[in-house]
Amino acid sequence: MSTGKERPAAGTRWTQTWLGGARSAGADLGTPGTRLGLPEKGSGAVAGYGRRLVALFVDWGVSLLIATFLTRAFDWEPAQRSMWTLVVFGVMVWLLTGLLGTTIGKRLAGIRVVRLDGRPVGPLWSLARTFLLLLVVPALVWDRDYRGLHDRAANTVVVNF
């Protein structure tokens, strides 16, 4: 007769595999980027979350400095600084990614944005990617290759130098 207070067998977790995801259930998903034909490690491999966050914080900091300078130089209201920071961030990411494939923060973090077909990102795809990035939510939805919705829409991936 079951009392409802039995303990699980040794070695099993009460969460079983639902908390650990598909890998803990035994599914072989490969390493990020292998489905895209990218190397597992080194130059050209998919960039990790840490480098991306460093790049984001550096780019946001540069944008904040420029917006602060603009609001002071043109005697705009300090309350407008956050709006100008977003505008500067968007323009900077759009132009630098479209023309060079990297931003200041990405360059310092050793990562860049590339198209999956090998062509340069270009201003049009960079504009679409940046617009979705500014919406924030698409950047928070990742696939198993660490590509956000903004990368999937622009057919891009962030890789190590």
N, C-alpha and C positions, 0 to 999 in steps of 0.2 A: 504494500500500500504506500502511495506517495504522500508525503506530508507537505510537499512544495518547498522544503528547505534543503534539498539535496545540493551538494556542491558539485561543480563541474569536475570532470576528470582532470588529473594533473596534466599540465601542458596546454590546456585549451583556455582560451580567453572567453569571457562572457560576451564579448562583442563579435566573436568568431571572425569572419572575414569581411563583413560589411563595412567596418571602419577602416580597414587597411586597403580597400580598393581591389581592383582587378588583379594586381600583382600578387597580393596575398592569397587570392583564390586560385592561383596557379596559371593565370593567363600570361603568356610571354608577349609583352608589348614592344620589346626591343628598346634601344636607347633613343632618346630624343634626336630626331633628325635622320635616323636610318631610313625611314620610309621616304624621305626626301632626297636620299642619295648623298647625305652629308656625312663627313667623318664622325667617329664617336668622340674623339678628343683632339685638341690642338687647333691650329688655324683652320677656319671654315666650319668648325663644329658649332652647334647651337649654343648660344650664350645662356648662362645660368641666370637665375633670379637676382643674385647678389650684385652682379655687375650691372644689370639693368636698373636696379634701384639706385645704385651709386650714380649712374649716368642721369637718371631722372632728377635726383636731388641737386646735382651739379648744374644741370640745365635750368632747373627752377630757380636756383640761387642766382645764376647769371641773369635770368629774366627779371628777377626781383631787383637786382642792382640797377639794371638798365631802366626799369620802370620807376625806381626811386629817383634816379637822375632826371628822367623826363618830367616827373611831377614837380621836382624842385626847379628845374631849368625853365619850365614854361609856367611856373606858378599855378599849377593845377591843384585841386583839392587833394589832400593826402588820402581821403576816402576813396579816391579813384585809383589808387595804387594797385589794388588787387585786380581791378579790371584790366589795367594796363599791363600788369604782370602776365595775365592770361593771354592778352593780345601779343605781347612780345614773345612769350613762350611759343605760341602757335606759329607766328611768322618765322621765328628762328628755326623751329623744328621743320617746318615746311620747306624753307629755302635750303637749309644745310643738308637735310636728308635727300631732297630732290636733286641737288647739284653735286654733293660730295658723298652721299650715302652714309653720312655720320654727322653727329652734332658735337658740340664742345664736350659735353659730358660723356657721350659714347666714345669719343676719341680718347679721353683720359682713362676710361674704363677698359679700353682695348676691344671695343665691339663696333660693329657696323651693320647697316641694313642693306640687304641684297635682295634682288628679285630671284625667284626660283628658276626663271628661264635664262638667267645669266646677264640680262640686260641691266643697264643702270635704272635706278628707281624712277627718276624723271619727275618733273614738277607736277604733272597731272596725278600720277599714282601717289606721290608724296602728299598732295593736297587732300586726296580722299583718305589716306592713312592718318594724316594729322587731324582732320575733322573728326574722325571716329575716336582718335586718341583723346581729343579735348572733351568728348562726351563721357569719358572715364570708364563707364560700364563695359564697353567693348574691350578695353585693355585689361579688364579684370577676368574676362572669360577666356581661359586658355585651353588648348588641346594638348595632346600628349607630346607634341613637338615644341611646346612652349610658345606657340603662336597665338596671339590674341586675335580677337575678331577683326581688329584694325589691320593686322598683318595678313590675315586670310583674305580680306576684301581687296587688299592691294597686291596680293600674291607675293608677299615678301616674308623674309625670316631674318632674325637678328643673330649674327654669328660673331665668333671671336676673330680677331685679326690673325 
